[in-house]
């Protein structure tokens, strides 16, 4: 499926569009104006028929609607994009609504990934949107000003827009909506003028809070799980218990005899039980019997898989991801050689809202699909293939989502396959909400891969690192997907990020990768490779600092002389945490640094350890993410990243026995509990650099910072995660 799809490569910096060629389109709309993209080659006579994708509309009712190219799964991308528009437009947050855009990779493509594919991921939402949506807001502002100048007979230089009101020096005043229809007749500016940073009132404003906080707290925020359509059915899935197994036969007659059960049908991914409502579907599922063909299934347990990884880690890496100098020769001449091995389990995404989608076949031949469309182009294409139609006949409804952490960007569009295939099997007569239950979500595949790391470093007589070798063993996220072409020379970049791009000045280093062949489905998980590489690197560095008789902070700073942004967050976090001064009684400190997705984060933890019980009391976090668009959101994402990463390293672990996942709910797979959440103090580095992302980079440093604090308290190195399992290993 989808073997010819060209997938994006994540770039370090956004592709910056030209203002003249990128946002030149405007259109009238029922008393208002729409600002968007129209191909520059479209002749005036053909403009009505040419593609036009909207980024911003202003209605006669003063409502400002932003159509987002980026998907919001709780990370605040809608709020950030609204901020960019409102800053340039001069509107208020109480006027704004943000909805998900889709339908054109050319116009909604992720600019931080080359612009050819619509995808939200890699903490690129703000990098992708920084130019596009400011230009949209500036275009609207200048056209509204031109309309006001025409209406009032004054010079445009006398007119300004603030707080959603257009005014001039003579006291004329109008709302945005009152001028929107007139503005639609004004020629769009060829080169919209953006505000200078000194003029910003919304970008960087410490007092601006999320516009969508109220609906999320009062229950009026709509998620896919809330979708209700006339005559809608609800379906739940029975997936194979082992990955790679298929249904040989099934018997749904007992289920169909139950009140409220409509049908039991087979889909490409399992058996769907359909009911008039959720309870009927769940009770029906309990009555279905399935015979599984497990001849092609993965039957190893996680202990067996990790044992194989340990053996592979002791061998020569199959591929080299980075090589500087001759690390083998430098290691042979080192005064002292230190080695360590780290083990990381499979991890589930465990988002609060389980996977779901709604599909409806319409009488006109179109298909509508509601859901968390993190990859709209792909979901549209797969849905069309399953429905037996063309992508242009598939209409998407981009829903807000109760968490994702990478799980909703899947190369085979799993839950959408389930939904569309189920609706099709029923004859397309009624809409179907396909709702995975928690056990479906936990046991249904797509995990952060398990890894084993073999580390080795050579020190000279003065304690300086002269050689560094890092061998990573684990599954490739890209292998076996349409993105497999991104693997170069045997290296999946997502397996080695955070290891192959270290800023530390090692005279000689080798980073190698051995990719395993395991049938457990894997996927990116919040911060992807850095979730394991940062732990191995930063805890090993602490071990080397101790061997060198150096302070962990000073040891790192000496290796970062050519990387001021990395050094800057380290110094800031250390200063604010009181590094070098005695911690409160009974507590110890640990420090760690990580760069992921071009954002630099350092964290210092205060923790205590009593009888093997680890308690993190406080985390001091410093972040450099370029221009601070929404400081409140940045702090929230750092806090959320700390909680997400802390839960993972303390107790989260997904295990398999004979190929079957053991965990199926929050009682056995245990994210952080609220009473475990520490105080988090976030400090944002002022910057004029282009903005980077904050949705993921708060995760990687927390694990090693905690492990380093544990060593300070116990003199035990944590090399096997989770800590509940690996303390003392």
C-alpha positions in Angstrom: 0.0 0.0 0.0 1.3 3.5 -0.9 4.7 2.2 -2.1 5.1 5.2 -4.4 4.5 7.9 -1.8 7.2 10.4 -1.4 7.6 11.2 2.3 9.3 14.3 3.7 12.7 14.6 5.2 12.8 16.8 8.3 15.0 19.8 7.8 16.9 21.7 10.5 15.5 25.1 9.2 12.2 26.0 7.7 11.9 26.6 3.9 11.2 30.3 3.8 8.6 31.2 1.1 8.8 34.4 -0.9 6.1 36.8 0.1 5.3 37.7 -3.6 5.0 34.1 -4.8 3.5 32.5 -1.7 0.5 34.4 -0.5 -1.0 36.3 -3.4 -4.6 35.0 -3.4 -7.7 36.7 -2.0 -11.3 35.9 -2.5 -14.7 37.4 -1.6 -16.9 35.3 0.7 -20.5 36.2 1.8 -19.8 39.7 3.0 -16.2 38.9 4.0 -12.7 38.2 2.8 -10.5 35.1 2.5 -6.7 35.2 2.3 -4.8 32.3 1.0 -2.7 30.8 -1.8 -3.4 31.0 -5.5 -0.9 29.9 -8.0 1.0 32.8 -9.4 0.5 31.6 -13.0 -3.3 31.7 -12.8 -4.7 34.1 -15.3 -7.3 36.5 -14.0 -10.0 34.9 -16.2 -9.3 31.5 -14.7 -8.9 32.5 -11.1 -12.4 31.3 -10.1 -11.5 27.8 -11.3 -7.9 27.8 -10.1 -6.9 26.1 -6.8 -7.3 28.3 -3.8 -6.6 27.2 -0.2 -7.5 29.5 2.6 -5.4 30.4 5.6 -7.6 33.2 7.0 -11.1 34.5 6.6 -12.8 37.5 8.1 -16.6 37.4 8.2 -19.1 40.3 8.4 -19.8 39.2 12.0 -16.1 40.1 12.9 -15.2 36.4 13.3 -11.6 35.7 12.3 -11.2 32.0 11.2 -7.7 30.7 10.9 -7.3 27.5 8.8 -4.4 25.7 10.2 -2.0 23.6 8.1 -0.8 22.0 11.4 -2.8 19.6 13.5 -3.5 20.3 17.2 -3.3 17.3 19.5 -3.0 19.4 22.7 0.5 20.9 22.0 -1.0 24.4 21.3 -0.2 24.7 17.6 -3.6 26.2 16.9 -3.0 28.9 19.5 0.5 29.6 18.2 -0.7 29.9 14.6 -3.5 32.2 15.7 -1.0 34.3 17.6 1.0 34.8 14.3 -2.1 35.9 12.4 -3.5 38.2 15.1 -0.1 39.9 15.7 0.0 41.0 12.1 -3.8 41.5 11.7 -4.4 43.4 14.9 -7.4 41.3 15.9 -8.4 40.0 19.4 -8.3 36.4 20.6 -12.0 36.5 21.5 -12.7 37.0 17.8 -10.7 34.0 16.6 -11.4 30.4 15.8 -9.0 27.9 14.4 -9.9 24.9 12.3 -7.8 22.2 10.6 -7.0 22.6 6.9 -6.5 19.8 4.4 -6.7 19.0 0.8 -3.6 20.4 -0.7 0.0 19.3 0.0 1.2 22.2 -2.1 -0.5 24.8 -0.1 -0.7 23.3 3.4 2.6 21.4 3.2 4.9 21.4 6.2 7.5 24.2 5.3 10.0 22.8 7.7 10.0 19.5 5.8 10.3 20.9 2.3 6.6 21.9 1.9 5.6 19.0 -0.3 3.6 17.0 2.3 1.1 18.0 4.9 2.3 16.5 8.2 2.4 17.7 11.8 5.4 16.2 13.6 9.0 16.8 14.6 8.0 19.8 16.7 7.9 21.8 13.4 4.5 23.5 13.6 5.8 27.0 14.5 8.9 26.7 12.2 6.6 25.8 9.4 4.0 28.5 10.2 6.3 31.4 11.1 6.3 33.1 7.7 3.1 31.7 6.1 0.7 32.9 8.8 2.3 36.2 9.6 2.2 37.0 5.8 -1.5 36.0 5.8 -2.3 38.4 8.7 -0.2 41.2 7.2 -2.0 40.8 3.8 -5.4 41.0 5.5 -4.3 44.0 7.5 -3.1 46.0 4.5 -6.2 45.2 2.5 -8.4 46.3 5.4 -6.5 49.5 5.7 -6.8 50.0 1.9 -10.6 49.5 2.2 -10.8 52.0 5.1 -8.7 54.6 3.2 -11.1 54.2 0.2 -14.2 54.5 2.4 -13.0 57.5 4.4 -11.0 59.3 1.8 -7.8 59.4 3.9 -4.2 58.3 3.4 -3.4 54.7 4.4 -0.5 56.0 6.5 -3.1 57.5 8.9 -4.9 54.2 9.5 -4.1 51.5 12.0 -5.7 48.3 13.4 -5.6 47.3 17.1 -7.8 45.2 19.3 -10.0 44.3 16.2 -10.8 47.9 15.4 -9.7 50.0 12.4 -9.1 53.7 13.2 -7.6 56.7 11.6 -6.2 60.0 13.0 -9.4 61.8 12.4 -11.4 59.6 14.6 -13.1 57.3 12.0 -13.6 53.8 13.3 -14.8 50.5 11.9 -14.8 46.9 12.9 -12.9 44.3 10.8 -16.2 42.7 9.7 -17.6 46.0 8.6 -14.7 46.5 6.1 -14.1 42.8 5.1 -16.4 42.9 2.0 -14.8 46.1 0.8 -11.3 44.7 1.5 -12.0 41.7 -0.7 -12.1 44.1 -3.7 -8.7 45.6 -2.9 -5.7 44.3 -4.8 -3.5 42.1 -2.4 -0.2 43.7 -1.6 2.7 42.3 -3.8 5.0 42.3 -0.8 3.2 42.4 2.6 5.1 44.3 5.2 5.6 42.4 8.4 5.8 44.2 11.8 9.2 44.7 13.4 9.8 42.8 16.7 9.6 46.1 18.6 6.0 46.5 17.4 4.9 43.1 18.6 2.1 43.1 21.2 1.0 39.5 21.1 4.1 37.5 20.1 6.2 37.0 23.2 3.5 38.4 25.5 3.8 36.7 28.9 0.1 37.5 29.7 -1.5 35.8 26.7 -3.1 32.5 27.6 -4.4 29.7 25.4 -7.6 30.8 23.6 -9.0 27.2 23.8 -8.5 26.8 27.6 -12.1 27.4 28.5 -13.7 24.9 26.1 -11.2 22.3 27.2 -12.1 22.8 30.8 -15.8 23.2 30.5 -16.4 20.2 28.2 -17.5 22.0 25.1 -14.3 21.2 23.1 -15.1 18.6 20.5 -12.9 15.6 19.9 -13.5 12.7 17.6 -14.9 10.7 20.5 -17.6 13.4 20.7 -18.8 13.1 17.1 -22.5 12.4 16.8 -24.1 12.0 13.4 -27.7 11.0 12.5 -28.2 7.3 12.4 -24.6 6.6 13.4 -23.4 3.2 14.4 -20.5 2.4 16.8 -17.9 -0.3 16.1 -15.1 -1.8 18.2 -12.3 -4.0 17.0 -10.9 -7.4 17.6 -7.3 -7.3 16.6 -5.0 -10.4 16.4 -3.3 -11.1 19.7 0.0 -11.5 18.0 1.5 -9.1 15.5 1.5 -10.5 12.0 -1.3 -13.0 12.7 -4.5 -13.0 10.6 -8.0 -14.2 11.1 -8.5 -17.7 9.6 -12.2 -17.8 10.5 -14.6 -16.2 12.9 -18.1 -16.8 14.3 -20.2 -13.7 15.0 -23.6 -15.4 15.2 -23.8 -15.3 19.0 -22.9 -11.6 19.0 -25.5 -10.7 16.4 -28.1 -12.4 18.5 -27.6 -9.8 21.3 -29.8 -6.7 21.5 -28.2 -3.7 19.8 -25.6 -5.6 17.8 -25.9 -4.8 14.1 -23.2 -6.9 12.5 -19.8 -8.5 12.8 -17.6 -7.9 9.7 -14.0 -8.6 8.7 -11.6 -5.7 7.9 -8.0 -5.8 6.6 -6.8 -5.5 10.2 -9.2 -7.7 12.2 -12.8 -8.2 13.1 -15.2 -5.2 13.7 -18.2 -5.6 15.9 -20.9 -3.0 15.1 -23.6 -1.9 17.4 -26.3 0.7 17.8 -24.2 2.1 20.6 -20.9 1.5 22.3 -22.1 -0.9 25.0 -23.8 -3.2 22.5 -20.6 -3.3 20.4 -18.5 -4.1 23.5 -20.9 -6.9 24.7 -21.0 -8.2 21.1 -17.2 -8.3 21.0 -17.2 -10.6 24.0 -19.4 -13.1 22.2 -17.3 -13.4 19.0 -15.0 -16.3 18.5 -12.0 -16.0 16.2 -9.5 -18.6 14.9 -6.2 -16.9 14.2 -3.5 -18.0 11.7 -0.3 -17.2 13.6 2.1 -18.8 11.1 3.6 -15.4 10.2 3.3 -13.9 13.6 6.0 -12.6 15.9 6.2 -15.0 18.8 9.2 -13.8 20.8 8.8 -12.2 24.2 10.5 -8.9 25.1 13.0 -10.7 27.3 14.1 -12.8 24.4 14.3 -9.8 22.1 16.5 -7.8 24.5 18.8 -10.8 25.0 19.4 -10.9 21.3 20.1 -7.2 21.3 22.7 -7.6 24.1 24.5 -10.1 21.9 24.3 -7.8 18.9 25.5 -4.8 20.9 28.7 -6.8 21.8 29.5 -7.1 18.0 30.7 -4.6 15.5 28.0 -2.2 14.4 26.4 -3.0 11.1 26.4 0.6 9.9 28.3 3.8 10.8 26.2 6.9 11.5 29.1 9.2 12.4 32.8 8.8 12.4 35.3 11.5 13.5 38.9 10.5 13.5 40.1 7.0 14.5 38.3 6.1 17.7 39.7 2.6 17.8 43.3 3.8 17.7 42.6 6.6 20.2 40.8 4.1 22.5 43.8 1.8 22.3 46.1 4.6 23.5 43.8 5.9 26.2 45.0 5.9 29.8 41.7 4.6 31.0 38.7 3.0 29.2 35.2 3.0 30.7 32.3 0.9 29.3 28.6 0.8 30.0 25.5 -0.9 28.5 22.0 0.6 28.6 18.7 -1.1 28.0 15.4 0.6 27.1 12.0 -1.1 26.9 9.1 -0.8 24.4 6.9 2.1 25.4 3.3 2.8 24.5 2.0 6.3 23.6 -1.0 5.9 26.0 -2.8 9.1 25.0 -5.9 9.9 27.0 -8.2 9.7 23.9 -7.8 6.2 22.4 -7.6 6.0 18.6 -10.9 6.5 16.7 -12.4 7.7 13.4 -15.8 8.2 11.9 -16.6 7.3 8.3 -19.7 8.0 6.2 -20.4 7.1 2.6 -22.7 9.6 0.9 -25.2 9.2 -1.9 -23.2 11.4 -4.2 -20.2 9.0 -4.2 -18.1 10.9 -1.7 -16.7 9.6 1.6 -16.3 11.7 4.7 -13.8 10.8 7.4 -13.7 12.5 10.8 -10.6 12.0 13.0 -7.2 13.1 14.2 -5.6 13.7 10.8 -2.0 14.2 11.7 -1.1 13.2 8.1 -4.1 14.3 6.0 -2.7 13.5 2.6 -1.9 10.0 3.6 -5.2 9.4 5.4 -7.1 10.7 2.4 -5.3 8.4 0.0 -5.6 5.3 2.2 -9.3 6.0 2.8 -9.8 6.3 -0.9 -8.1 3.0 -1.6 -10.2 1.2 1.1 -13.4 2.8 -0.2 -12.6 2.0 -3.8 -12.7 5.6 -5.0 -10.3 8.4 -5.8 -8.8 10.8 -3.2 -10.7 13.8 -4.5 -13.9 12.0 -3.4 -12.7 11.7 0.2 -13.5 14.7 2.5 -11.7 15.0 5.8 -12.9 16.6 9.0 -9.8 17.4 11.0 -10.8 17.0 14.7 -8.9 18.2 17.7 -7.4 15.3 19.6 -6.9 14.2 23.2 -3.2 13.5 22.9 -1.0 12.0 20.2 2.7 11.8 21.1 3.4 10.5 17.6 0.7 7.8 17.6 -1.7 9.4 15.2 0.9 9.7 12.4 1.0 6.2 11.0 2.2 5.1 7.6 -0.7 2.6 7.1 -3.4 4.9 8.6 -4.5 2.0 10.8 -7.6 3.4 12.6 -8.8 5.0 9.3 -8.5 1.6 7.6 -10.6 0.1 10.4 -13.3 2.8 10.1 -13.7 3.1 6.3 -13.5 -0.7 5.8 -16.2 -1.3 8.4 -18.5 1.3 6.9 -17.9 -0.2 3.5 -18.6 -3.7 4.7 -22.0 -2.5 6.0 -22.9 -1.3 2.6 -22.1 2.4 3.3 -25.7 2.9 4.4 -25.0 4.4 7.8 -22.1 6.4 9.3 -19.8 4.4 11.6 -17.8 5.6 14.5 -14.9 3.2 14.9 -13.7 3.5 18.5 -10.7 1.6 19.8 -11.0 0.7 23.4 -8.1 1.1 25.8 -7.0 -2.4 25.4 -7.1 -2.0 21.6 -5.0 1.1 21.9 -2.4 -0.5 24.3 -2.1 -3.9 22.6 -2.8 -2.8 19.0 0.8 -2.0 18.1 3.0 1.1 17.3 5.5 1.5 20.2 8.7 3.3 20.9 11.2 0.6 20.0 13.2 -1.2 22.6 17.0 -0.5 22.4 20.3 -1.6 23.8 23.2 0.8 23.8 26.8 -0.1 24.2 29.0 2.8 25.3 32.8 3.1 25.5 35.0 6.0 26.2 38.8 6.5 26.6 40.3 9.1 28.9 43.8 10.5 29.0 45.9 11.0 32.1 44.2 14.3 32.8 40.7 12.9 32.5 40.0 14.3 29.0 37.8 12.3 26.7 40.1 11.2 23.8 37.7 8.5 22.2 34.0 7.9 22.2 32.2 4.9 20.8 28.4 4.4 20.8 26.7 1.3 19.4 22.9 1.4 19.2 20.8 -1.8 18.6 17.1 -1.7 17.9 14.3 -1.6 15.3 14.0 1.0 12.6 10.8 3.1 12.5 11.2 3.7 8.8 11.9 0.1 7.7 9.0 -1.6 5.9 7.1 1.7 5.4 6.9 4.1 2.5 9.6 6.1 4.3 12.1 3.3 4.0 13.9 5.3 1.2 15.0 7.7 3.9 17.4 5.1 5.4 20.8 5.9 4.1 23.8 3.5 4.2 21.9 1.3 6.6 21.2 4.1 9.0 17.7 5.2 10.1 18.3 8.7 11.3 15.5 8.4 13.9 17.4 5.6 15.6 20.6 7.7 16.1 19.4 11.2 16.5 20.6 12.6 19.8 23.7 10.4 19.4 25.1 11.1 15.9 24.7 14.8 16.2 26.3 15.5 19.6 27.7 19.0 20.1 30.4 17.8 22.5 34.0 18.1 21.3 35.3 14.6 21.2 38.6 14.3 19.3 37.6 10.9 17.9 34.2 9.3 17.9 32.2 6.6 16.2 28.5 6.1 16.4 27.2 2.9 15.0 23.8 1.3 14.4 22.6 -2.3 14.1 19.0 -2.5 13.0 17.1 -5.6 14.3 14.4 -7.6 12.5 11.5 -7.9 14.9 7.8 -8.2 14.1 6.6 -5.8 16.8 5.2 -2.6 15.1 7.1 0.5 16.1 6.6 4.2 15.6 8.0 7.6 16.6 7.3 8.4 20.3 7.5 11.9 21.7 11.1 13.1 21.0 11.8 9.9 19.0 15.5 8.9 19.1 16.4 11.4 21.8 14.2 9.5 24.2 16.8 6.9 24.6 20.0 8.4 23.1 20.0 11.4 25.5 19.7 9.1 28.5 22.6 7.0 27.5 24.8 10.0 26.5 24.1 12.2 29.5 24.4 9.5 32.2 27.6 8.2 30.6 29.0 11.7 30.6 28.3 12.0 34.3 30.2 8.7 34.8 33.1 10.1 32.8 33.0 13.4 34.7 33.3 11.4 38.0 36.2 9.4 36.6 37.9 12.6 35.6 37.3 14.2 39.0 35.3 17.0 37.5 32.0 18.7 38.3 29.4 17.4 35.8 28.5 20.9 34.7 32.0 22.1 34.3 32.9 18.9 32.4 30.1 19.5 29.9 30.8 23.2 29.4 34.5 22.4 28.6 33.2 20.2 25.7 30.8 22.9 24.5 33.1 25.8 23.7 31.9 26.0 20.1 28.2 25.7 20.9 27.0 28.7 22.8 23.3 27.9 22.7 23.9 24.5 24.3 26.2 26.0 26.9 23.7 28.9 27.4 20.8 26.7 28.6 23.1 24.6 30.7 24.4 27.7 32.5 21.0 29.1 32.9 19.4 26.0 34.3 22.4 25.5 36.7 22.3 29.1 37.9 18.5 29.1 38.6 18.7 25.7 40.3 21.6 26.8 42.6 24.0 24.3 41.2 27.2 24.3 43.3 25.3 25.2 46.5 24.0 22.6 48.9 20.6 21.3 48.0 17.8 21.1 50.6 18.3 18.5 53.3 17.7 15.0 52.1 17.8 15.9 48.4 20.4 15.6 45.7 20.8 17.2 42.3 21.3 15.9 38.8 21.8 17.7 35.5 21.4 16.9 31.8 21.3 18.6 28.4 19.6 17.6 25.1 19.0 19.1 21.8 16.1 17.8 19.8 14.4 19.3 16.8 16.8 22.3 16.9 15.6 23.3 20.4 18.1 23.2 23.3 16.9 22.2 26.8 18.8 21.7 30.0 17.3 20.4 33.2 18.4 20.2 36.8 16.4 18.0 39.2 16.2 17.9 42.9 15.3 14.4 44.1 15.4 12.1 47.1 15.8 8.3 47.3 14.4 6.4 50.2 14.6 2.6 50.2 14.5 2.4 46.4 11.6 4.9 46.2 12.6 7.8 43.9 10.9 11.1 44.5 11.6 14.1 42.1 10.7 17.3 44.0 11.7 20.0 41.6 12.9 20.4 38.0 14.6 23.6 36.9 14.4 23.8 33.1 16.0 26.2 30.6 14.9 26.2 27.0 16.2 28.0 23.9 13.6 27.7 21.1 14.4 30.8 19.2 11.7 33.5 19.2 9.3 32.9 22.0 5.9 33.1 20.3 3.8 32.0 23.3 5.8 32.0 26.6 2.9 30.4 28.5 2.6 27.6 26.0 6.4 27.0 26.0 6.3 26.7 29.8 3.3 24.3 29.6 5.0 22.1 27.0 8.2 21.9 29.1 6.1 21.0 32.1 4.2 18.4 30.1 7.4 17.0 28.7 8.8 16.7 32.1 5.8 14.8 33.3 5.6 12.6 30.2 9.3 11.7 30.3 9.4 11.3 34.1 6.6 8.8 34.0 8.3 6.8 31.3 11.7 6.5 33.1 10.2 5.8 36.5 7.8 2.9 35.7 6.5 2.7 32.1 7.4 -0.6 30.3 5.5 -2.5 27.6 6.4 -6.2 27.7 5.5 -9.2 25.6 5.2 -12.9 26.4 5.4 -15.3 23.5 4.6 -12.4 21.2 1.5 -11.2 23.2 1.5 -7.7 24.8 1.0 -8.1 28.6 -0.3 -4.6 29.4 -3.8 -3.4 28.4 -4.7 -0.5 30.6 -3.4 2.1 33.0 -3.4 -0.3 35.9 -0.5 -2.3 34.4 1.0 0.4 32.1 1.5 3.2 34.5 2.1 6.8 33.3 3.0 9.4 36.0 0.4 9.9 38.7 -0.5 13.5 39.7 1.0 13.1 43.1 4.3 12.3 41.5 4.5 15.4 39.4 7.3 17.7 40.7 7.4 21.5 40.8 8.7 22.7 37.4 10.4 26.0 37.0 10.9 27.0 33.3 13.3 29.7 32.1 13.1 30.8 28.5 16.3 32.1 26.8 15.5 35.4 25.0 16.3 34.9 21.3 15.9 36.5 17.9 16.6 33.2 16.1 13.8 31.7 14.0 11.4 29.7 16.2 11.8 26.0 16.7 9.5 23.6 18.5 8.6 22.9 22.1 6.1 20.0 21.9 8.8 17.3 22.3 12.2 18.7 23.4 11.2 18.8 27.1 11.2 15.0 27.3 14.8 13.8 26.7 16.7 15.6 29.5 14.5 14.6 32.4 15.5 10.9 32.4 19.2 11.3 32.6 18.9 14.2 35.0 17.0 12.0 37.4 19.4 9.1 36.9 22.3 11.3 37.7 20.6 12.5 40.8 20.0 8.9 41.9 23.7 8.2 41.5 24.5 11.2 43.7 22.2 9.7 46.4 23.0 6.0 46.1 26.2 5.6 44.1 24.2 3.2 41.9 24.1 3.7 38.1 20.8 3.3 36.4 21.4 1.5 33.1 18.2 -0.4 32.7 14.8 1.4 32.4 12.3 1.8 33.9 14.0 2.8 37.2 11.5 0.7 39.1 13.1 -2.3 37.3 16.7 -1.0 36.8 17.8 0.7 39.9 20.9 -1.1 40.9 21.1 -3.2 37.7 
